[in-house]
């Protein structure tokens, strides 16, 4: 019996390697010298399916890969091919990024040796563990979602050598902007090593977002040339500024895709154990990407937990957001909030106090699980996004939904703590500015005839589709975004802002810019809307100063009263009026009043009079010119 699979372990005379491959008949550790010459060491199989080998003389910096042999029967989930050099699933660094090549997906005996095409794993000693500390982020704060590369590629104050890298996040100009917005935590879109989808190369495109990982330990060298040390330094700089760091992790699938995809790591070692399969042997595709990780299989549960601990202990991150989160709790009978992986995450001493945020949906059976994750988790609330968009678009009958969402979505998250993460826009969809300028998506640059991306965005264009030189239209759109931002910052629960939405970032109407590593996606700092930015910063300061606004308990009638514009309690008939566009939410104890005018016309609000109301403060959430 072995100690289980894990990262290479340095010993006094070399290094020891261990790999889980229970169905393999042979396994080799492949060591590469400076000229890419290869030496193969046979590995020995243990009773638990873990193969091990000691490599004398191997130290930190050594480059390596794996080769596995065994039955080749893809319909049965067996992909063994010794011509395929494989990345160790527990490798913590690679010598270069992944680049897709058709030979990586060639059937056994047809593609030749893939070693020249594959990044090599790099043996690391590891950094001393970061001292464990409570997360800086607490529910009710502002999460700022950003793409490491796109956030700073065009930032004029960041040195050219740092632009597009994790190191840039620690730059004083970046931190100053985050502080002005009172950001509680940045949420970094995936930083793990990824590979392009095979259809992108012929289109002249590359994967930009990074939601196609090959490794859950390795940081992609394109984002962090300095590896884990670079992330650690950036996290420390943000922590010193009082800002937490969350990582967006993708455990629902990997970059090996469907049956026509490349063999890079898990597929060549333990495909039957790593991926979910139907009864007839087909890969289950609950993700829309070609495969689905068997997250609750023991070996996969072990690697997921180890990779999460890796980023906490080596970089000190505060928590994680999980892409297509139902995958973490999916069992044969469906989603289970008490699935073994979710239980293990709660029980793990390193992970138990970390911030955990689910994107609570995927496209599999029973894939929509909003409100069903464990009680200590937070969840992206797409009901908030859609209802608030529809209210400001002018859809009829949205007053009740607006009130429920701004008050913390008690219909979804009952109890004394709302777990909602309220957002109006995220990486996946329109930017906030494009939401008010495009009634339809414009994804032609993606090369899929505008068929990709969400078709229903609850968006509008103020009478002209796309960019406009008309000052009146531009002003109307700015006021729309101001109203949307005010709504977000006045909402109970955690809120999330997508980077650049605070100053009018546009993607030219592209609502699925996953393959646009260019000016469509990169934030244009030089031409940002400074009026809108000042408005957002003012709202952020107001929210930070008002305990009522950043509270996490969903509001009840004991906390607030709902009034009409005349200051009278809203009657049932008024709530049911499909044209109701004006609402006052007034906190009973503090007197704080949020006056919402969702109509196109100005309105004078009247609040009740009396001693308690004398100190009342009011916030106007409106788009008409004042």
N, C-alpha and C positions, 0 to 999 in steps of 0.2 A: 504494500500500500504506500502511495506517495503522499506528499504534503499538499497535493492539488496543484492545478495550473496557476501560473502567476508570471509576473515580470521577471526578466533575468536577474539572478541574485549573485552579486559579487562575493567571492570567497577569498581566502588568503592566497590561493594559488591560481585563481582564474574566475570562472563564472559558471553558474548552474542554470540550465534552461529546463522549463517544464511546459508541456503543451497538451491540451485535452483533445484527443482524436480517437474515440472509442471504436470506430468502424475501420480504421486504417490498418493495413497489414505491415506497413513500414513507414518510418519517419526519419528525416535527416535534418540536422542543424547545418545550415549553409553559411560559412564565414567568408567574408569578402575582404581582400586586401585593397591597397590604394589603387591598383590597376584593374580592379574588379575581377581579379582571379578568385576562383571559388574553391574552397575546401569543404568537403562534406563529412560530417560526423554522424554515424548511425545513433539513433536514440533508442532507449529501452522502454518497453511498454510495461506499465504497472497494472495490477488487477482492476483498478478503477478507470482504466482507459486513459490515464495520464502518462505521457511519454517524457522521459527525462534523459539528460546527458550532462556530464561535467566537461567543461572545455578549459583545459589548463592554459595559462598564459593569456587568456582573454580578459581585457579590462575595459574600463569606461572608454567610450568612443568607438569601440569595435562595431562593425556593421555586419548585419546578419539577416537571414531569411529562413524559411522552412520549405521543405518539399515532403509531400505525402503520397504514398501509393496505397492501392486497394482497389476494390471493384468500381468500375465506371458504369453506372446505370442511372442517368439523370432522372428518368421517370420515377425511379424508386428513391430519389434523394441522395444518390451516391455520385460524387463528382471527382473522385481521386484521379490525379494526373501529375506525375512527377516532373513533367515539363513546366508546370506552373510554379513559379516561385511565389511563396505566400508570406504575408505579413503576420507576425505573431500577434494574436488578438490582444495580448497584454503589453506589447511594445509601447514605450512611453515617448519615443522620438523617432523620426525618419530623416533621411539625408536629403530628401527633395520632395516636392509635391507629387501627387498622382496626376498622370496624364492618360486619358483614355486612348486605347489602341485596339482595333478589332482583334488582334492576336490574343489579347487577354481573355477573349470570350470564345476562342476557337475550340472545337471539340477535341477530345484527346487524340493525339497522334497527328493533328493537322496544323497546329499553330506554331510549333517550335518552342524553344526555350524562351520563357518570358523574363528571365533575369535582367536582360538589358533594359526592359521596359518598366520594371518595378522599383519603386523606392525601397531602400533597405532599412530595416530597423536599426536603431543605434542604442547600444548598451549604455545605460546611465547609472551613476551612483545614487542619484536622487538628492534633493535638497533636504536640509534638516526640517523636520515638521514645523509648521506654523503653530504657534501657541493657540489653543482653542479659546475662542471668545464668542459671546452671544452675537447673533447677527445684528448688524447695524440697522437693517430694515425692519420695520414693524408694520403690521397691517394698518391701513388708513393713510399711508404715505403715497408718494408719487413714484411710480416706476417709469423709467425712461428707456424705451426700447431702441436700440441702435445697432447698426451694422458697422463692425469695426473698420472695414475698408472704406465704405461709402461715407462714413461720418467725417473723416478727416482728409480724404483725398484732395479736396479743394479748399482746405482751411488755410487762409493766408498767414496765420500766426504760427502754425506748426512747421518745424523744419522739414524740408523736402524729404530728407532721408527717413523721417518718422511717419510721413503721411501714409495712411492706409494700414497702419500697424497698431497692435495693442499698446505699444509704448506711447503712442500719441495720446492715449486716454489720460495719462498722467501729466500732460502738458498744462501749465498754469492757465492758458487761455481756454482750454477745454473745461477745466475744473471751474473756472470763473463762470462760464456759461451755465454749467450744471447747478452751481450754487445760486445763481440768479433765479433759476426756476424752482429752487427748493427741492431738488431731486433727492429722493430718499435712497434710491438704488438704480443703477443702470442695469439693464438686461441685455446682455450681449447675444446677438444672433449667433448661430453655431460657429464655434472656433475649432472644432475637431477636424482632422484631416479628411477631405472629401474627394470625390472624383466626379467628373462631368458625366451626365447621362449620354448614352451613345448617340442620340439623335441630334445633339447640339453641335458637334463638330462640323458635319456637312452644312449646317446653317450659318457657320461662322460665329457661333456663340459659345459661351462657357457658363458653367453654373456659378452664379454670383452669391446667392443666399447661403449656400453651404448645407442645405438639408439633404445631403446624400453621403453620409459618413462611411468611411472605411474603418476608422479606428475611433474608439471611445476614450482613449487615453492620450493620443497624440494631438498636439496643437498644430494646425496647419502651418508649415513654414512660411507661407505667403503672408499670413497675418502676424506671425510672431517669429521673426528670424532668430530671436534670442530664446525661443522655447519657453519652458515653464518659468525660468527666471524672469523673463520679460513680463509674463502675466503676473507673477508675484509682485514685481515692482509696481506695476500699474494698480493692482489691487491695494497695495500699501498706500500709494499716493491718494487714491480715492478714499480709503478709510481715514487717512489723516484729515481729509476735508469733510468727514462725516457722511460719506456716501457709500452705500453698500454695493456689492457686485453679485449679480445673478447670471448664471449661464443657461442658455437655451440648449437642451440636450435632446438628441434624436435617437431613441431606443426602439422605435416602432419598426424600422427597417434598416437595411444597410445598402451601400452602393453597388452590391453585386446584382441587384435587380431581379428580373424574371429569368426564365429558362434560357434566354438568349443573352444574358448578361455576363460580365467578366467574372473570372475566378481569381479572387484577390486575397482572401483570408478565411473567414468562417466557412464559406462554401467548400473550399478545398480541404478542410479539416474535419468538420462535423456538421454537414448540412442538415442531416436528419434531426439532429438535436438542436441546432441553432434556429431553424426556421419552422414555421407552422405549415403543415401539409394537410391536404384533404385526404379522405379515405382512399381515393384512387392514386395518390402520390403527387398530385399537382400542388404547386406552391400556392398557399392562400395569400390573397392580395387585399388585405383590409386597409391598405395605405394609399393605393393608387400608384405605387412606385415599383411594383413587381414582386415584392416579397414582404413577409411579416415576421418579425423576430418572435420567437417563443420565449417571451420575457419571464414566464414562470417555470420554465424548465430549470432544473437545479444548476446546470453549468452556466446558463445565461443569467440566472439570478445572481450567481456569484460574480460574474464579470461586470454586471451593471452596478452592483453595490461597491465593488472594488474601484471602479472608475469614478463613482461619485466621491468616495472617500479620498481618492487620489487628488481631486481638485480642491477639496476642503483642506487636506493636510499639507499639500504642496504649495497652494496658492492662497488659502485662507478665504475662499469665496463664501458668500453668505447664504446661498441657496441656488435653486434651479427652477427653470420653467421647462415643462416636458411637452414636446411636440406630439400631437395625436395621442394624448395621455391615456385613453382607454386601453391601449396596448399593454400598459403596465399591469392592469388588473384583469385582462382577458383570460378566461379559462375555457375549457371545452364547452361548458354550459353557458358561457356568456361572461359579461363583465361582473366582477365581484370586488366590492370595496375592501373586502378582507382577504384578497388574494395573497398568496405567500410573499410575493415581492413587496407589496405595499405594507404588509405586516413587518417584514424584515427591515424596511426603511424606517419605520416608526421605532423599532427596537434597537437599531444600530446606535451605539454610543457616540459615534462621530456624526451621524446624520440626523439624529432624533430632533435636534433643535434647529435644523436648517429650514429656511423658507422653501416651501414646496408649492409650486403653481402648476396646475394642469390646464392644457388646452383640452377641454373635456369632450372631444368628438373625433371620430375618424369615419371612414366610409364603410366599415364592416357592419355585420348584423348587430343591432343594438348598439351602434356606435355613438349615439348621442347620449351623453351621460352627465349633462350639466346638473349640478346640485347633488351628485351621488358620490363624490370622492370623500375620503376620510375627513373627519371633522376638523383636523388641524391644517388641512390643505386650503389653498385659495384656488379659484377657478376663473379663467377668462369667461366673461359673460357676454355672449353674442346677442342675447335677448336685449341687454342694455344697448348695445351698438345699434341694433336694427330699430328698436322702438324710438330711440332718441333721433335717429336719422329721419324716421317717418314723421315724427312730430314736427321737426323743423322743415321738412319738405312740404308740409301742409296737408298730409293725409288726414282724412276725417276720422273722428272718433278716437284720438290718441291721447286725450287728456289723462284718463285713468292710468294708461300704461306709462306715460311720462312721470306721473306722481309716484307710481310704484318703483320705477327705476331710480329716480333721484333720491328716494328714501331708503335705498339699500336692497331692493328686490327680495322682500320677505316671502314672496310667493315661491321663490326658488331656494332661498337659504333661510328657513325658519329658525327661530331661536334667538338667543341674545347676542349673537355674533355673526354678522353677515360676512361670508367668505368671498364676496364678489370682487372681481377685478374689472372695474368699469373702463371701457375704452370705446372710442368712436372710430378709430382707424388704427391699423397695425401694418406690419410689413406686407401681409397678405391681403391685398385689396387697394382701393384708392387711398391716396393721401387725403388729408382733411381739405386741402385747397381744391384738389381734383374732384372731391365729392360734390362741391358746389359749382363746378364748371363743366361737368361731363355727365350727361344722362345715360351714356353708353360707354362701355369699355373701348379702349383703342390700343389693342395689343399686337398690331401688325408687325412691329419690330421683333416679336418673338418667333416669327416664321411659321405660325400655325393658323394662318388665315383668320385671326381674331376669334378662334374658337376656344382658346384656353382662358382660364380665369373665371371669376364669378360673373354670372349673367345678370343677377338681380342684386343691385347695390344700394337701392333706396336713395339714389343720388338725383341731382338736378343740375340745370345749367344756366339758370337765370336768363333764359331766352336765346342764348347763343352757345352752340356746342364748341368747347375748347377755348383756347386763349382769345382774348378780345382786347382791342385798343380803345373801346368805348369806356370813358372814365366812369360813367354811371353804372355800367355793368360790373366793372372792376370794384367799384366802391360797394355795390350790393353784395358781391361775393365776399369781400373782406368783412362786411357786417355779419354775413352768415357764419363765417368761421369764428368771428368774435363771440357770437351767440352760442355756437357749439362748444367752444372752449370754456365759456362761462358756465355752461351746463355741466361739463365734466368736472370742473374745479369745485362746484357746489354740491356734488353728489356724495352720498354717504358710502363708505367703504374705500378700499384701495382704488386708486385711479392709475391709468397707464396712458402715456403720451408717446407717440412714435416720433423719433428724432426728426426735427425740421418742421413738424406740423405747427410748432409755435411761431414760425415766421413764414408760413405759406409755401413750403416745399411742394414742387410739382413733379410728377413723373409723366407729364404730357398725356395723361389719361390712361396710362398703362396700369392695370390693376393686378398684374401678375409678373412683376419685373424680376423674376428669379434668375433670368439669364442675361440681364442687362448690366454688365460690369463696365459702365460708361456713364456719360453725363446724364442719361435718363435717371439713373439711380443715385449718383453721387450728389451729396448735398451742396448746393450753390450758396456758399456763405457770403459771397460778394454782393449778391442781389437779393438778399433776404428782405422781407417786409418788416422794417424796424418798428412801424406803428403797431403792427400785430404782435411783434415780439414784446414790446413794452406792455401791451395789454395782457399777454400771457404771464409775464413776470409779475405784474400787479395782482393778477388772480392768484398766482402761486403764493405770493406774500400774504394775501388775505386768507387763503386756506390755511397756511401754516400758523397764522395768528388766531384763528377761530376754532376752538375745540369742537364746536358743533359740526363744523364742516369736515373735519378729518376723523370723526368718530366712526367706529366700526359696527355698532349695533344698528340694525335696521330700525327705522323710526316707526313708532306706533301713534295712535291717537292720543296716548298719554303724553307723548313727547312734543307733538306739533298739532297745530290746527291748520286746516285748509280753507282758504278764503277766496272770494271772488275779487275783482278789481275794486269793488265798492267797499270792501272790508267786511263783508258778510260771510258767514259759513256757507260753503258750497253745498247746495241741496242735491239730492239724488238726481233730480231732473237736470240740474246743471252739469253734473258729471256725465250724464248720458247724452248731453247735447253734442252731436257730432262736430259742431262748429266751435266748441269750447277751445279757445287758444290762450286764455289768460288764467293764471293760477298764482296764488300766494301761498307759500309754505312758511309758516311762522312758528318758531320755537317758543314753547310756552314759558320756559324758565328764563331764557336769556333775552327774549324779545326779538332776536335776529329774524328778519323777514327776507325771504327770497321771492322777489316779484318777477314772474315769468310772463313775458308778452311774446307769444309765438305768432302773432298776426303780423300783417304787413303795415299796420297803422300804429302811430304812437298812442300811448294810453297813460292817463294819470291814475295812479293807484292811491287808494285811501285806506289807511290802516286804522284799526280801532284806537280810540283815545282812552286815556286814563293814566294813573300814576305809574303803573308797571310799564306802560307803553312809552313813557316820556323818554326813556333811555334806549328805546328800540332803535336798532340799526337796520338798514335795508340794503339789499343787493339787487340791482336790476339786471335781469337776464333777458336781453332783447336784441333785435336786429335793426329796428327803425332808427333813423337819425334822431338824435336827441335835440 
